[in-house]
Amino acid sequence: MLGLRMPELLIIGFIVVLLFGSNKLPQLGQGLGEAIRGFKKAMSDEEPQKQVTPPAKDQTPPSA
């Protein structure tokens, strides 16, 4: 788990509460959840790109 143990997680959580305040945390969580859902939806809805063949080049040399 990236080497994070309980004391480190508690310190990070405490800093987040200090920065944003306890009233903003539900709004931040909701926004993060919506962003993750939107990202997952975009990844699953993404259609595979169609292979486009390049147009055939003219065999005649360009006139100068």
ABEGO torsion letter per residue (X at the ends): XGGBBAAAAAAAAAAAAAAAEAAAAAAAAAAAAAAAAAAAAAAAABBBBBBBBBBBBBABBBBX
